[in-house]
């Protein structure tokens, strides 16, 4: 048996005989099991609720009676964001962003009702998920188990006897590292088993799953190397513990919370009220489709009459009010899209800056990989918003087209007693409208989104390993 | 040998033949510990040459340490392990796999009480730890044994046990070098005694006859030198 193996075995024997260490490991395993179970149950409940609400919303939309198509435009439709298959492992921004949208004409609503607004305080203050356990709790446990690995030998004077027994400095350090790495594996396995159960859901793809496993493996390996490094650099266990706790507090707790605030200050987002005011102001410039005297729509009317070779809207083969609605929706939607793109650009700038903080905190980089691969990052939310907007626009324009084709201009402008009935078209038209189906991102898209974070973690791991190599060379001279 | 501008060893020349015990006596700062550090390869000489069984410990520390057992003044062992586990672990690191019986025999020879063999070291006295360490050194069967103040803090019986084991190690053709400031202990076991002063051996005495050393004369001479130093 090599010296490295002997040293690793002794380190594990020391941990086994330390009641505090054993208790801490058992508590963490329990925490992991609870995290997996609660996250799974919670996410299953959310998925079931959203699916039920979506069915109810679809049924309500299709159950509308015969009516004027523009009333259907204003009746609107609710759609719900389906959960990503890996959301139970890492819900990401999902609890904070809304998960339902009300789609209607002339307006581009944003999503509403994030889970944090309608759930218990537990959810508001951070849901216990397998990802959180691996990101925050496991490194803390590894610190308490490994801070004294090498520093203990230096402090108690057993380092020199080890070297004199023929154990090379590298075999001492690698032995300690191997023991800590093995513990990291053992405490990480239950979370990964939970992840495997979650990943077994329909729709989960091997690429993002593999990326998550690699990223978390590299992250825990990084912590194992960093703990061994600090323990090798200092001469007293107390110093090693204090240094490592400070590193944990800054990289795991402080920076992931400070980074979004800093990014928010540098790349501020307009709030809902500011956006609404700005859009209303711009709409006045663009024109109002409901105002027949509006200059833009006056030009539009002239163009339509010229195109159809008539002089009055009453002579058009289609309902002019329907054409007006189509044009109005196209104009307002372009404006809404411009504001949405500006908002996405600000979000993207914020996210790039937060990821930049990953150079200081590998936990931030890991979160980026984890959320991106699980499809629960802001990119996943934006994907839903964009698809929802495309669906809304298509739905509204289909209804406007129905107004143009199925309702005559004469009926549409009539105000006599029977006019209201003549303006209505059959309910079968709503029933034939396509339902909203969220198209999930491809596995390649999810993997590509997480690669930057993985590269940062890999960079950290290489740097820490090089520093440990240098520290090991100095160890023999102590 | 210097640390910066401070010269610690100055022209020290010493050879320890196989099957002999050499004691280096000296006060604080005489260069005793530096001599051992040189032999263990923890420091390299500025000039001159150090060899352990033909190996330069400064160049090939692992090879030199593989031929050397070292017993420091304050023996550092593992409190979470029993005496037997400590011996097994440390010996395994040096490539030795003695049986449990061999370890227990070595403990008995070192004078370690039987009830301590399977007890964890957390409750051990300094003397008991010393006995575990000397048993480990004995079991390694290396050609060189280095001792740093080996009897410091030991009671008379433990000192006697230790000296007896040291004789047995010498009989096995081991070259033993002990550094100490305890003249009586050196007189008991050494074949040669060198007095180290300001980094060089200023006087060397070899054991002769059955009386080995004239303790009174040595005490007078070394006491005088110590006062002068």
Interface residues (C-beta under 8 A of the other chain):
Chain A: X1 X3 X6 X7 X10 X13 X14 X17 X18 X156 X157 X158 X160 X161 X162 X163 X164 X165 X166 X167 X168 X476 X477
Chain B: X40 X42 X61 X62 X65 X66 X68 X69 X70 X72 X74 X76 X77 X78 X80 X81 X89 X90 X91 X92 X93 X94 X95
